[in-house]
Amino acid sequence: MYSLLSLISTVIQIYIWILIASAVLSWLIAFNVVNTRNHVVAMIAEALWRLTDPALRPIRQFLPNLGGLDLSPVVLILLLIFLRRLMFEIFLGMMV
């Protein structure tokens, strides 16, 4: 049981890093630090968008419009951290 919990925790942690990479790349594109005309940058941006957008889209529907500021990655990261900690608390509660 602990191995499965550890695997799920690792997958959540990897997804958190993907969310962070997606946010950083979007800032770099917005401030014209990297150019999306570069094929490699465009491929990475597309892959990150495809990985993160399905999870972020429902959160964006509930958040108010703050102009150009998108807080949905922060909300999702906080939810994922809460989920990881909750999983371990439930597991430890079952062990007692």
Secondary structure, DSSP 8 states (H G I E B T S, - for coil): -HHHHHHHHHHHHHHHHHHHHHHHHHHHHHTTSS-TTSHHHHHHHHHHHHHHHHHHHHHHHHS--BTTB--HHHHHHHHHHHHHHHHHHHHHHHH-
